[in-house]
Amino acid sequence: MSSDTTLGGLIALWLVNYTFRRARPDEADALSALALRSKAHWGYDQEFIAACQTELTWSCEDIASRHCIVAEHAGDLCGFFVLTGAGEHGDLTDMFVEPRLIGAGLGGDLMRLALQHARDLGYATLGIDADPNAAGFYQHFGASLVSQTPSGSIPGRMLPHLEIPLT
């Protein structure tokens, strides 16, 4: 896809039809790289991104054992989400979109699909430990701030913990 970010380019991106499917274990490296690019979108410096690398790196086994859904277009991975959970409580542990597509509607499509999958998996609530820059996005979908949780990558950094009721 073009990296054109003009109004015409964004309109063209909104018209793209994505394929949503389960991630394949052999895509672990590509999904890890996408996650790091997406995290960097928020303007974090290289030191910060390096500190997040371990937490945002998946193995083939990680992908095989998780509910990971990717969005793809013309063979390119464009975004993904990961759901985990037990009983009636699920967690959206990860959601990342290719940076050039942020703001073009794919994130919303992924979120609506994640909510549907969470309901289909039997979750009554969905927890999200959000990047502070993304909290407003999740609140747009009904998430409420319920607490803060420590970052798994940056000592002393707290993340907003949000929850969405699904019933």
MIBA-348095 format. One record per atom (N, C-alpha, C, O, CB): residue number from 1; atom name; x, y, z. Coordinates in steps of 0.02 Angstrom, whole numbers, m for minus. Atoms other than C-alpha are relative to their C-alpha. Glycine has a CB too. Layout:
<nodes>
nr atom u v w
NUM CA X Y Z .
...
</nodes>
This chain:
<nodes>
nr atom u v w
1 N 41 m59 0 .
1 CA 0 0 0 .
1 C 43 62 0 .
1 O 100 61 23 .
1 CB m47 0 60 .
2 N m35 m63 2 .
2 CA 52 178 m27 .
2 C 6 29 69 .
2 O m38 19 111 .
2 CB m35 49 m47 .
3 N m7 m34 m64 .
3 CA 119 277 118 .
3 C m28 71 m6 .
3 O m14 112 38 .
3 CB 73 2 22 .
4 N 31 m65 11 .
4 CA 22 427 50 .
4 C m46 17 58 .
4 O m90 m22 76 .
4 CB m39 0 m67 .
5 N 42 m20 m57 .
5 CA m54 522 196 .
5 C m41 62 m17 .
5 O m66 95 28 .
5 CB 43 13 61 .
6 N 43 m55 20 .
6 CA m146 655 95 .
6 C m72 m23 11 .
6 O m86 m81 23 .
6 CB 12 20 m74 .
7 N 71 18 m8 .
7 CA m335 662 110 .
7 C m20 m54 m49 .
7 O m55 m101 m29 .
7 CB m44 62 m9 .
8 N 16 51 50 .
8 CA m351 562 m51 .
8 C 29 m67 19 .
8 O m4 m119 11 .
8 CB 25 20 m68 .
9 N m31 61 m22 .
9 CA m229 434 16 .
9 C m37 m32 59 .
9 O m45 m93 61 .
9 CB 72 12 20 .
10 N 37 27 m57 .
10 CA m326 417 179 .
10 C m67 m28 m22 .
10 O m89 m79 3 .
10 CB m10 54 53 .
11 N 63 26 25 .
11 CA m490 398 86 .
11 C 11 m68 m33 .
11 O m29 m115 m23 .
11 CB m33 49 m50 .
12 N m15 64 32 .
12 CA m411 260 m18 .
12 C 12 m54 53 .
12 O m9 m111 43 .
12 CB 62 6 m46 .
13 N m12 49 m53 .
13 CA m353 174 143 .
13 C m65 m22 32 .
13 O m73 m81 50 .
13 CB 47 29 54 .
14 N 64 18 m30 .
14 CA m530 180 213 .
14 C m39 m49 m44 .
14 O m82 m86 m19 .
14 CB m42 62 12 .
15 N 36 43 46 .
15 CA m591 87 60 .
15 C 32 m69 m7 .
15 O 6 m112 m42 .
15 CB m5 32 m67 .
16 N m36 64 4 .
16 CA m467 m57 82 .
16 C m40 m54 35 .
16 O m67 m44 90 .
16 CB 71 6 30 .
17 N 31 58 m32 .
17 CA m542 m226 117 .
17 C 55 m43 30 .
17 O 100 m66 m5 .
17 CB m43 m41 m50 .
18 N m49 41 m35 .
18 CA m441 m320 247 .
18 C m27 m70 8 .
18 O m88 m81 12 .
18 CB 18 31 68 .
19 N 17 68 m18 .
19 CA m440 m505 277 .
19 C 20 m8 73 .
19 O 76 9 92 .
19 CB 35 m53 m46 .
20 N m14 13 m71 .
20 CA m452 m552 461 .
20 C 4 m76 9 .
20 O m41 m112 m13 .
20 CB m54 32 47 .
21 N m9 72 m9 .
21 CA m386 m723 512 .
21 C 44 m12 61 .
21 O 75 34 88 .
21 CB 31 m32 m63 .
22 N m46 19 m53 .
22 CA m294 m818 647 .
22 C 72 9 m23 .
22 O 88 m5 m81 .
22 CB m12 m73 22 .
23 N m71 m6 15 .
23 CA m109 m779 654 .
23 C 31 m69 m5 .
23 O 9 m116 28 .
23 CB 37 42 54 .
24 N m38 63 6 .
24 CA 10 m916 601 .
24 C 63 5 42 .
24 O 93 58 47 .
24 CB 17 m15 m75 .
25 N m61 m2 m41 .
25 CA 155 m964 715 .
25 C 61 27 m38 .
25 O 104 59 m8 .
25 CB 15 m69 25 .
26 N m58 m23 37 .
26 CA 279 m927 575 .
26 C m1 76 m12 .
26 O 46 103 m41 .
26 CB 3 m36 m67 .
27 N 4 m73 6 .
27 CA 222 m744 580 .
27 C 23 36 63 .
27 O 18 97 67 .
27 CB m72 21 m15 .
28 N m20 m29 m64 .
28 CA 291 m715 756 .
28 C 49 58 m9 .
28 O 40 111 21 .
28 CB 30 m53 45 .
29 N m50 m54 10 .
29 CA 441 m613 697 .
29 C m31 61 m33 .
29 O m18 118 m12 .
29 CB 59 m26 m43 .
30 N 32 m56 34 .
30 CA 336 m506 580 .
30 C m48 37 46 .
30 O m51 99 44 .
30 CB m38 m25 m62 .
31 N 45 m33 m47 .
31 CA 207 m472 716 .
31 C 39 37 53 .
31 O 18 92 74 .
31 CB m47 m52 32 .
32 N m42 m35 m49 .
32 CA 343 m428 841 .
32 C 27 66 m29 .
32 O 25 117 4 .
32 CB 60 m45 22 .
33 N m25 m61 33 .
33 CA 418 m303 717 .
33 C m55 51 m9 .
33 O m44 111 1 .
33 CB 32 m18 m68 .
34 N 57 m45 8 .
34 CA 246 m230 681 .
34 C m16 34 66 .
34 O m29 94 68 .
34 CB m62 m37 m27 .
35 N 15 m27 m66 .
35 CA 215 m207 868 .
35 C 49 55 19 .
35 O 30 107 45 .
35 CB 1 m55 53 .
36 N m51 m50 m17 .
36 CA 379 m113 891 .
36 C m8 63 m43 .
36 O m1 119 m18 .
36 CB 70 m29 m9 .
37 N 12 m58 44 .
37 CA 344 0 740 .
37 C m61 39 24 .
37 O m60 101 26 .
37 CB m10 m22 m74 .
38 N 61 m32 m22 .
38 CA 170 35 805 .
38 C 11 38 66 .
38 O m13 93 74 .
38 CB m56 m52 9 .
39 N m15 m33 m64 .
39 CA 233 75 981 .
39 C 39 64 m13 .
39 O 27 115 20 .
39 CB 40 m48 47 .
40 N m42 m58 15 .
40 CA 362 195 906 .
40 C m41 58 m30 .
40 O m19 115 m28 .
40 CB 55 m20 m48 .
41 N 43 m51 28 .
41 CA 219 289 821 .
41 C m13 56 50 .
41 O m22 114 30 .
41 CB m67 m30 m23 .
42 N 17 m49 m52 .
42 CA 187 379 986 .
42 C 58 47 17 .
42 O 52 88 62 .
42 CB m23 m36 62 .
43 N m55 m47 m10 .
43 CA 356 467 977 .
43 C 49 m20 55 .
43 O 90 21 75 .
43 CB m27 66 15 .
44 N m47 23 m51 .
44 CA 448 363 1106 .
44 C 70 m3 m30 .
44 O 78 m18 m89 .
44 CB m20 m68 29 .
45 N m69 3 25 .
45 CA 638 371 1092 .
45 C 24 m72 m5 .
45 O m9 m118 19 .
45 CB 47 40 46 .
46 N m27 67 13 .
46 CA 747 223 1043 .
46 C 13 m38 65 .
46 O 6 m99 67 .
46 CB 64 5 m41 .
47 N m13 33 m64 .
47 CA 793 187 1224 .
47 C m65 m31 28 .
47 O m65 m87 53 .
47 CB 30 50 51 .
48 N 65 24 m23 .
48 CA 609 169 1270 .
48 C m21 m61 m41 .
48 O m42 m111 m13 .
48 CB m53 56 m5 .
49 N 20 56 44 .
49 CA 573 58 1119 .
49 C 42 m61 15 .
49 O 16 m117 16 .
49 CB 6 21 m74 .
50 N m44 57 m17 .
50 CA 724 m51 1161 .
50 C m22 m32 65 .
50 O m18 m93 72 .
50 CB 73 24 5 .
51 N 23 28 m64 .
51 CA 657 m71 1338 .
51 C m64 m40 m8 .
51 O m77 m86 32 .
51 CB m12 57 51 .
52 N 63 36 13 .
52 CA 491 m132 1266 .
52 C 10 m62 m43 .
52 O m36 m103 m50 .
52 CB m49 46 m35 .
53 N m10 53 49 .
53 CA 570 m256 1146 .
53 C m16 m69 26 .
53 O m49 m108 m8 .
53 CB 71 2 m24 .
54 N 13 67 m27 .
54 CA 564 m409 1259 .
54 C m75 m12 8 .
54 O m100 m65 m10 .
54 CB 35 m10 68 .
55 N 72 8 m12 .
55 CA 382 m379 1306 .
55 C m39 m4 m66 .
55 O m93 m34 m67 .
55 CB m25 58 42 .
56 N 35 m2 64 .
56 CA 333 m351 1123 .
56 C 29 m49 m51 .
56 O 19 m40 m111 .
56 CB 2 70 m28 .
57 N m28 51 44 .
57 CA 424 m501 1051 .
57 C m35 m66 14 .
57 O m37 m89 71 .
57 CB 77 m7 9 .
58 N 35 63 m6 .
58 CA 328 m661 1019 .
58 C 38 m55 m34 .
58 O 73 m45 m84 .
58 CB m71 6 m30 .
59 N m29 60 31 .
59 CA 388 m835 982 .
59 C m55 m36 m39 .
59 O m114 m19 m34 .
59 CB 30 m48 54 .
60 N 49 41 36 .
60 CA 305 m960 867 .
60 C m48 m33 49 .
60 O m108 m37 36 .
60 CB 36 m55 m43 .
61 N 42 33 m51 .
61 CA 241 m1049 1023 .
61 C m50 49 30 .
61 O m107 31 43 .
61 CB 44 m30 56 .
62 N 46 m51 m26 .
62 CA 167 m886 1091 .
62 C m60 9 m47 .
62 O m117 9 m24 .
62 CB 36 67 10 .
63 N 53 m12 50 .
63 CA 68 m859 931 .
63 C m46 m61 m4 .
63 O m107 m54 m8 .
63 CB 30 16 m69 .
64 N 39 61 5 .
64 CA 12 m1041 923 .
64 C m46 m9 60 .
64 O m100 m39 53 .
64 CB 45 m60 m7 .
65 N 39 13 m61 .
65 CA m53 m1038 1102 .
65 C m47 56 20 .
65 O m81 52 71 .
65 CB 47 m14 57 .
66 N 41 m58 m16 .
66 CA m144 m871 1099 .
66 C m54 11 m53 .
66 O m48 m13 m109 .
66 CB 43 63 8 .
67 N 52 m19 46 .
67 CA m301 m804 1019 .
67 C 23 65 m34 .
67 O 8 120 m11 .
67 CB m70 10 36 .
68 N m30 m56 35 .
68 CA m211 m691 896 .
68 C m31 5 m70 .
68 O m28 m42 m109 .
68 CB 78 m8 m5 .
69 N 33 m12 64 .
69 CA m304 m617 748 .
69 C 38 56 m37 .
69 O 53 108 m8 .
69 CB m75 19 9 .
70 N m34 m50 40 .
70 CA m217 m523 608 .
70 C m46 29 m53 .
70 O m94 m3 m75 .
70 CB 62 m31 m33 .
71 N 31 m32 59 .
71 CA m278 m401 476 .
71 C 54 1 m53 .
71 O 111 21 m41 .
71 CB m27 73 16 .
72 N m49 1 55 .
72 CA m195 m423 309 .
72 C m33 28 m62 .
72 O m94 23 m71 .
72 CB 27 m72 m13 .
73 N 23 m26 65 .
73 CA m209 m340 140 .
73 C 55 m13 m50 .
73 O 113 6 m39 .
73 CB m19 76 4 .
74 N m47 15 54 .
74 CA m124 m400 m19 .
74 C 63 m34 26 .
74 O 118 m20 3 .
74 CB 19 65 m36 .
75 N m56 38 m27 .
75 CA m14 m516 83 .
75 C 39 36 54 .
75 O 85 6 83 .
75 CB 45 m18 m53 .
76 N m35 m38 m52 .
76 CA 44 m379 204 .
76 C m38 m2 65 .
76 O m99 7 66 .
76 CB 10 73 m23 .
77 N 30 m3 m67 .
77 CA 12 m391 391 .
77 C m8 74 17 .
77 O 40 112 16 .
77 CB 43 m37 54 .
78 N 16 m71 m12 .
78 CA m73 m226 436 .
78 C m16 15 73 .
78 O m12 73 93 .
78 CB m57 21 m43 .
79 N 17 m9 m70 .
79 CA m124 m252 618 .
79 C m19 m66 31 .
79 O m28 m116 m4 .
79 CB m57 51 8 .
80 N 20 61 m35 .
80 CA m169 m379 750 .
80 C m22 15 71 .
80 O m8 68 98 .
80 CB 58 m50 0 .
81 N 17 m2 m71 .
81 CA m243 m410 921 .
81 C 9 m69 30 .
81 O 7 m119 m5 .
81 CB m72 27 11 .
82 N m8 62 m38 .
82 CA m218 m541 1056 .
82 C m48 2 59 .
82 O m50 51 96 .
82 CB 74 m10 24 .
83 N 44 8 m57 .
83 CA m350 m600 1179 .
83 C 23 m58 43 .
83 O 44 m110 17 .
83 CB m73 m10 m23 .
84 N m12 55 m47 .
84 CA m318 m704 1334 .
84 C m55 5 52 .
84 O m92 54 55 .
84 CB 72 4 33 .
85 N 48 m4 m53 .
85 CA m427 m746 1481 .
85 C m18 m66 29 .
85 O 3 m119 6 .
85 CB m62 33 m24 .
86 N 25 59 m34 .
86 CA m509 m867 1597 .
86 C m68 17 29 .
86 O m79 72 54 .
86 CB 50 m24 56 .
87 N 67 m12 m26 .
87 CA m689 m887 1648 .
87 C m34 56 m37 .
87 O m34 58 m99 .
87 CB 3 16 75 .
88 N 38 m55 31 .
88 CA m790 m730 1618 .
88 C 42 62 m12 .
88 O 18 111 m40 .
88 CB m58 18 43 .
89 N m42 m60 9 .
89 CA m641 m610 1617 .
89 C 53 m12 m53 .
89 O 94 m58 m48 .
89 CB 33 19 66 .
90 N m51 2 52 .
90 CA m539 m583 1461 .
90 C 43 62 2 .
90 O 27 112 34 .
90 CB m33 m7 m69 .
91 N m45 m57 6 .
91 CA m395 m468 1423 .
91 C 20 9 m73 .
91 O 36 m39 m108 .
91 CB 63 m10 44 .
92 N m28 m19 64 .
92 CA m349 m378 1265 .
92 C 72 18 16 .
92 O 87 74 35 .
92 CB m40 60 m35 .
93 N m69 m11 m21 .
93 CA m163 m398 1294 .
93 C 40 41 m50 .
93 O 88 73 m31 .
93 CB 34 m66 11 .
94 N m37 m36 51 .
94 CA m106 m323 1130 .
94 C m46 19 m57 .
94 O m90 m19 m77 .
94 CB 58 m44 m26 .
95 N 32 m22 62 .
95 CA m173 m222 985 .
95 C 47 50 m32 .
95 O 65 101 m3 .
95 CB m71 31 13 .
96 N m47 m43 36 .
96 CA m59 m145 856 .
96 C m21 6 m72 .
96 O m47 m41 m103 .
96 CB 72 m28 5 .
97 N 17 m16 69 .
97 CA m85 m63 687 .
97 C 63 28 m33 .
97 O 101 66 m2 .
97 CB m60 50 m5 .
98 N m56 m28 39 .
98 CA 45 m26 553 .
98 C m5 76 4 .
98 O m58 104 m9 .
98 CB m1 m24 m74 .
99 N 4 m73 m11 .
99 CA 91 157 587 .
99 C m31 41 m56 .
99 O m69 87 m42 .
99 CB 68 26 13 .
100 N 28 m39 55 .
100 CA 46 221 414 .
100 C m76 m7 m5 .
100 O m109 31 m40 .
100 CB 32 m21 m66 .
101 N 72 11 2 .
101 CA m130 153 441 .
101 C m36 26 63 .
101 O m98 24 65 .
101 CB m14 m74 m8 .
102 N 32 m27 m60 .
102 CA m161 230 613 .
102 C m41 61 m20 .
102 O m16 107 m52 .
102 CB 54 19 55 .
103 N 45 m54 17 .
103 CA m310 346 596 .
103 C m41 m12 m62 .
103 O m82 29 m82 .
103 CB 39 63 m8 .
104 N 36 15 62 .
104 CA m376 262 439 .
104 C m57 m50 9 .
104 O m86 m71 m41 .
104 CB 49 m27 m51 .
105 N 58 43 m13 .
105 CA m507 151 523 .
105 C 16 m72 16 .
105 O m28 m108 41 .
105 CB m43 2 m58 .
106 N m16 70 m13 .
106 CA m415 m15 538 .
106 C m2 m15 75 .
106 O m25 m69 94 .
106 CB 69 m17 m28 .
107 N 2 12 m72 .
107 CA m394 3 726 .
107 C m71 m10 25 .
107 O m83 m54 67 .
107 CB 32 59 37 .
108 N 70 7 m19 .
108 CA m581 25 745 .
108 C m28 m67 m22 .
108 O m65 m100 15 .
108 CB m42 56 m29 .
109 N 22 66 24 .
109 CA m613 m128 638 .
109 C 27 m56 43 .
109 O m8 m103 61 .
109 CB 21 m10 m74 .
110 N m30 51 m44 .
110 CA m491 m230 742 .
110 C m34 m1 68 .
110 O m46 m54 96 .
110 CB 75 13 8 .
111 N 31 m3 m66 .
111 CA m570 m168 903 .
111 C m70 m31 0 .
111 O m87 m69 45 .
111 CB m3 72 25 .
112 N 68 29 4 .
112 CA m747 m212 849 .
112 C 5 m76 m6 .
112 O m35 m112 24 .
112 CB m39 29 m60 .
113 N m10 72 7 .
113 CA m685 m384 797 .
113 C 24 m31 66 .
113 O 1 m85 84 .
113 CB 50 m15 m57 .
114 N m24 25 m64 .
114 CA m592 m406 962 .
114 C m57 m5 50 .
114 O m62 m54 87 .
114 CB 56 46 28 .
115 N 57 2 m46 .
115 CA m750 m364 1059 .
115 C m47 m58 m18 .
115 O m72 m92 27 .
115 CB m39 67 m3 .
116 N 42 56 20 .
116 CA m850 m490 957 .
116 C 32 m66 19 .
116 O m2 m111 44 .
116 CB m13 2 m76 .
117 N m34 62 m20 .
117 CA m719 m625 983 .
117 C m2 m10 75 .
117 O m12 m66 99 .
117 CB 74 1 m25 .
118 N 2 5 m73 .
118 CA m714 m586 1169 .
118 C m69 m25 23 .
118 O m74 m67 67 .
118 CB 16 68 33 .
119 N 67 24 m17 .
119 CA m903 m609 1179 .
119 C m8 m73 m20 .
119 O m36 m113 18 .
119 CB m54 43 m36 .
120 N 5 69 24 .
120 CA m892 m769 1076 .
120 C 39 m48 45 .
120 O 20 m106 52 .
120 CB 25 m5 m72 .
121 N m39 41 m47 .
121 CA m761 m834 1198 .
121 C m31 m5 69 .
121 O m6 m40 112 .
121 CB 71 28 6 .
122 N 37 4 m63 .
122 CA m884 m807 1340 .
122 C 21 50 53 .
122 O 1 43 111 .
122 CB 6 m67 27 .
123 N m22 m50 m49 .
123 CA m802 m657 1424 .
123 C m56 49 14 .
123 O m90 72 m32 .
123 CB 64 37 m24 .
124 N 49 m51 m20 .
124 CA m916 m540 1521 .
124 C 33 69 5 .
124 O m1 120 m2 .
124 CB m33 m19 66 .
125 N m38 m62 m2 .
125 CA m780 m408 1540 .
125 C 65 m10 m38 .
125 O 91 m66 m44 .
125 CB 13 23 74 .
126 N m63 1 36 .
126 CA m626 m363 1442 .
126 C 45 52 32 .
126 O 29 111 31 .
126 CB m10 13 m76 .
127 N m49 m46 m29 .
127 CA m475 m287 1530 .
127 C 52 20 m52 .
127 O 69 m19 m97 .
127 CB 33 m32 61 .
128 N m50 m27 46 .
128 CA m347 m180 1440 .
128 C 50 41 40 .
128 O 31 90 72 .
128 CB m32 43 m57 .
129 N m54 m42 m26 .
129 CA m180 m117 1505 .
129 C 25 40 m59 .
129 O 63 15 m100 .
129 CB 58 m43 34 .
130 N m10 m40 61 .
130 CA m166 26 1381 .
130 C 62 43 4 .
130 O 82 66 57 .
130 CB m61 43 m12 .
131 N m48 m54 5 .
131 CA m26 134 1322 .
131 C m39 64 15 .
131 O m95 72 m9 .
131 CB 35 2 m72 .
132 N 37 m61 m16 .
132 CA m74 305 1392 .
132 C m24 38 m62 .
132 O m77 70 m60 .
132 CB 43 46 41 .
133 N 20 m34 61 .
133 CA m81 373 1214 .
133 C m61 m32 m33 .
133 O m95 0 m73 .
133 CB 58 2 m48 .
134 N 55 36 31 .
134 CA m210 242 1165 .
134 C m62 m5 44 .
134 O m114 m31 22 .
134 CB 22 m69 m18 .
135 N 56 7 m47 .
135 CA m325 254 1317 .
135 C m65 30 m29 .
135 O m118 1 m23 .
135 CB 16 33 67 .
136 N 59 m32 29 .
136 CA m444 374 1229 .
136 C m32 m42 m55 .
136 O m94 m43 m61 .
136 CB 18 68 m28 .
137 N 26 45 52 .
137 CA m462 253 1083 .
137 C m44 m53 32 .
137 O m100 m65 9 .
137 CB 58 m33 m40 .
138 N 38 53 m32 .
138 CA m520 115 1200 .
138 C m62 28 36 .
138 O m114 m5 38 .
138 CB 44 m38 51 .
139 N 58 m30 m33 .
139 CA m634 233 1296 .
139 C m55 15 m51 .
139 O m114 12 m34 .
139 CB 20 65 36 .
140 N 49 m10 54 .
140 CA m720 272 1130 .
140 C m43 m63 m9 .
140 O m100 m58 m31 .
140 CB 36 18 m66 .
141 N 36 64 7 .
141 CA m771 87 1130 .
141 C m31 m23 66 .
141 O m50 m81 72 .
141 CB 47 m53 m25 .
142 N 35 16 m62 .
142 CA m844 93 1306 .
142 C 44 m18 58 .
142 O 18 m38 111 .
142 CB m46 m54 m13 .
143 N m44 17 m56 .
143 CA m691 62 1413 .
143 C 0 55 52 .
143 O m6 114 36 .
143 CB 72 m12 m25 .
144 N m5 m46 m56 .
144 CA m681 143 1583 .
144 C 64 m13 38 .
144 O 85 m71 45 .
144 CB m62 m6 48 .
145 N m60 6 m40 .
145 CA m526 177 1685 .
145 C m19 m28 68 .
145 O m62 0 102 .
145 CB 37 68 7 .
146 N 16 30 m65 .
146 CA m530 63 1838 .
146 C 59 1 48 .
146 O 49 m2 109 .
146 CB m24 m71 m10 .
147 N m59 m1 m43 .
147 CA m351 69 1903 .
147 C 61 14 m43 .
147 O 55 32 m102 .
147 CB 8 m67 38 .
148 N m63 m4 37 .
148 CA m170 79 1853 .
148 C 39 m64 13 .
148 O 30 m96 65 .
148 CB 41 63 21 .
149 N m40 61 m6 .
149 CA m49 m63 1825 .
149 C 72 15 m20 .
149 O 83 56 m65 .
149 CB m30 m58 m43 .
150 N m69 m13 18 .
150 CA 140 m66 1819 .
150 C 17 m25 m71 .
150 O m6 m78 m92 .
150 CB 47 m32 50 .
151 N m24 20 65 .
151 CA 221 m73 1648 .
151 C 44 m62 7 .
151 O 82 m69 55 .
151 CB 40 57 m35 .
152 N m43 58 0 .
152 CA 303 m239 1607 .
152 C 68 14 m30 .
152 O 112 m29 m29 .
152 CB m33 m56 m37 .
153 N m62 m17 34 .
153 CA 443 m148 1517 .
153 C 40 56 34 .
153 O 101 55 35 .
153 CB m15 20 m70 .
154 N m32 m60 m27 .
154 CA 480 17 1606 .
154 C m12 4 75 .
154 O m67 19 96 .
154 CB m27 64 m36 .
155 N 9 m4 m73 .
155 CA 511 11 1795 .
155 C m26 69 22 .
155 O m1 121 m1 .
155 CB 67 m15 36 .
156 N 29 m61 m26 .
156 CA 406 141 1886 .
156 C m53 32 m44 .
156 O m88 77 m21 .
156 CB 54 49 10 .
157 N 51 m28 45 .
157 CA 293 177 1737 .
157 C m66 m36 14 .
157 O m69 m97 19 .
157 CB 21 m9 m76 .
158 N 66 28 m11 .
158 CA 108 153 1767 .
158 C m42 9 m63 .
158 O m39 60 m97 .
158 CB m34 34 61 .
159 N 45 0 58 .
159 CA m19 111 1632 .
159 C m72 2 23 .
159 O m89 m27 74 .
159 CB 13 m62 m44 .
160 N 71 2 m16 .
160 CA m205 144 1634 .
160 C m27 m70 m11 .
160 O m17 m101 m63 .
160 CB m39 51 m43 .
161 N 34 65 8 .
161 CA m302 m17 1666 .
161 C m74 17 m11 .
161 O m107 45 32 .
161 CB 11 m48 63 .
162 N 68 m14 20 .
162 CA m468 m6 1576 .
162 C m40 m65 m2 .
162 O m12 m119 m9 .
162 CB m2 34 m68 .
163 N 45 58 9 .
163 CA m618 m123 1571 .
163 C m60 19 m40 .
163 O m86 75 m36 .
163 CB m21 m28 69 .
164 N 60 m8 41 .
164 CA m760 m144 1450 .
164 C m48 m56 19 .
164 O m31 m114 15 .
164 CB 17 m2 m77 .
165 N 50 52 m12 .
165 CA m920 m234 1502 .
165 C m24 m26 m67 .
165 O m36 12 m113 .
165 CB m60 28 41 .
166 N 19 30 64 .
166 CA m970 m356 1366 .
166 C m71 m28 0 .
166 O m95 m50 m52 .
166 CB 48 m56 m17 .
167 N 67 27 m2 .
167 CA m1142 m409 1424 .
167 C m51 55 6 .
167 O m111 42 8 .
167 CB m8 m48 58 .
</nodes>
